[in-house]
Amino acid sequence: MSFPQRHNTRDRNIGFITTISILLIVVVLAFFSPQPLENATRGAGVSLMGLRVAIGDGFGLFGAAWSDKVKLAEENKKLEEEIATLKLKAALYDDMKRMYDEIHALSEELSADAKIATVLATPATTPYDILILDVGTSAGIRVGDVVIAYNHAVIGKITEAGKTTARVELFSSPEKETAFTLAKTGDPVVAKGQGGGSFILRVPQDTVVAVDDALTLQSTPEKVVAFVTSVSVDQTEAYKTVHAVIPVNVYTLRHVGVEHTP
């Protein structure tokens, strides 16, 4: 059984409380009712003034320690704020560097008269694989211009152009059909958009097509739109099912190029 241990704990608690109570009584007597305490301490050879000084020094040391603790907490908070500010500046610098690298790489892939635009909205926030750009007719943009992402990927066309903004419909917009060419064979095919930068095609069984084959626009065969990701063959049917995707992440695009169509 554990009763003795519980009694010991209670006795210790009572002793602690008693000690604190005695100290408080001494402090009160020393400062507010000195005569009884002076009589008691005189016999022990302790002056009341010395006791007061000792108590005052004790409180002074406690106050100094507490003040130092408060100052240290304030300094730590200030240091944490400075570290957070430095981290934010470093993140902003990294983001600006990535943006510069993206624009520089894109500019090297475009023709001399192409415009570089910032993407204001992507399919992550717009329906039906739509982009919104920060350039419009005032920058020479017009309906029908092709839109190019990095890796030389042609991803869509301008369908609406305002004075300072433009709307882009991606070739992969759901149910949108676009005439493509299989770059390796030159065979014409029609791809249907499935959204999110993906396509589905149904081609005759004898069509030569494989994973990683490129799809290009029939109007501009040198411009790649997508790459084949899978080919499904069912010998009981007359067609193969082909899936393809735009070689960029359309949800995270930040900059694109706009070129006039011939």
C-alpha angles and dihedrals in degrees: 000000000000102000095112091053091051090050091051091051091049091049091052091050091050091049092051093049091048092052093050091047092053092050091051091050090051092051093049093048093047094056106026107025106024102161100074091044092047090055091049096048096043091071091052091052094248120128120223090226090055090050091050091049092049092049091045091050090050092053090044092054091047091050092049092049091049091048091051090050092052092048091049091051090050092049091049091051091049091049091050090052091050091050091050090051091051091049091051091050091049091050091049091049092051091048092049091048092051089049091051092048091050093050092045093050092046093049090056090056097050133081119257095258096047121116124225113221135189115234109236096181133015133192086275088076103018130064127246100016096299127160126199116208131198095232130079145159092314087066093046096263116150139178112277096033113137121240119220129195128194119295087046090279115160103211108171150323137265108260099172130024125191126180096273105008138046137201120226124198111203118224086237094063109136114277092358110138120210131182110238137172127226098237095209097053104017091234114153115235137172119228126198118213119239099183130254093064095301134124140192125208134184112206133173116274092247092056111117106228134142141174113291093024111141127239117210135185113267090221093052109022093182092065116085118214105174147350128233113253101177142006120203118197124195111179091202091064132064094229140059121223113228128189124199138173138203106255094237135066103255091193095063102038112137102169135024138173125240120208131182115247116240 
